Amino acid sequence: MKNSIAIFDINAKDGIMARASMRKDAPEAVTTQKFPTVPGEPIQCSLLSMVTYCLAMIRDAAVNDPSLKGRYTFLVPESIAYRLFQAQKCVNAGIDIRSELYLPWMQDDQFLISDTVVNEETGEEEVHQFNAWESAISELADILEEMMDKSNGWSINVINARSLYRWEIKQEDLSDDDDTPRLTNGMTVNFKNGIDEDLKLVCTENNFLNGTFTVTENDVRDRRNNVTKHFYVPRTIQVTNKTTNLRQAMSISEFMNLKGEDVENFEPSYENGALLINAAKLRAETARLLPRIQVAKVMNVTTAKANGTQF
């Protein structure tokens, strides 16, 4: 993020896709935008389409202002982060992105979307079908092949947004007779350079992970409804207490939840920490654009009549 001209955060939920962006030299100025998703399309396709839209916007703006050509960071949900990482590998290796990202299971009829268009010659409305995955990946591939190729003057940095807040950790496959404690929620772990030797743990996302942490667990469901357990430790930064001038480690989530005087009393000790906090605040702005479940402050109760259909 350090050398990026701007940072874009992409997210989608319940029929809405949204983005928030800010330039590095003006993090206090945030631009937001949201659109309805295509009815019936998978949320990952909506997210990929939003990435395509933002990339095209940057590319087109640079035609009139060449100073806009350069490095950009995209914060995206984990569900599409790995597809974009794979796309970068394809560009680096000279492999067609579509052939790698458009998988056989995506070609199923359940992903066919019906759309009504106007025939330019006859002026009549016509219904045609398209595959949501094929459409999203094809449009994205067209622009990624240009903008992920550094020889064109662009540099696209993709970050799994989840890693702003926590690192995933994994345990070696342990045999039945191995007495090493199994990784569980709430366990205390100790990492040195990305490894906990005693518990046979590794953090591949951060080879420099050091410190003592409490593990959190999350169940992740795949497209076949299989559930696997994933384990994490919080991502921390060094912060300075401006009253005592002492430094301490604080998780990104803790910093974001500071209240009262602590909001002004603590500040990131280093530039990287400040960038991470700005990115987390940007992501919070994107979240404000998405639908939320409303919590009732007051409930007005009405008694339904017998045999009635009030609800």
ABEGO torsion letter per residue (X at the ends): XAABABBBBBBBBGGBBBBBBBBAABAABBBBBBBBBBBGBBAAAAAAAAAAAAAAAAAAAAAABAAABEBBBBBBBAAAAAAAAAAAAAAAAGBBAAAAABBAAAABAAABBBBBBBBAAAGBBBBBBBBAAAAAAAAAAAAAAAAABAAAGBBBBBBBAAAAABBBBBBBBBBAABABBBBBBGBBBBBBGGBBAAAGBBBAABAABBEBBBBBBBBBBBAAGBBBBBBBBBBBBBBBBAAAGBBBBBBAAAAAABBEAAAAABBBABAAAAAAAAAAAAAAAAAAABBBBBBBABBBBBBBBBGBABX
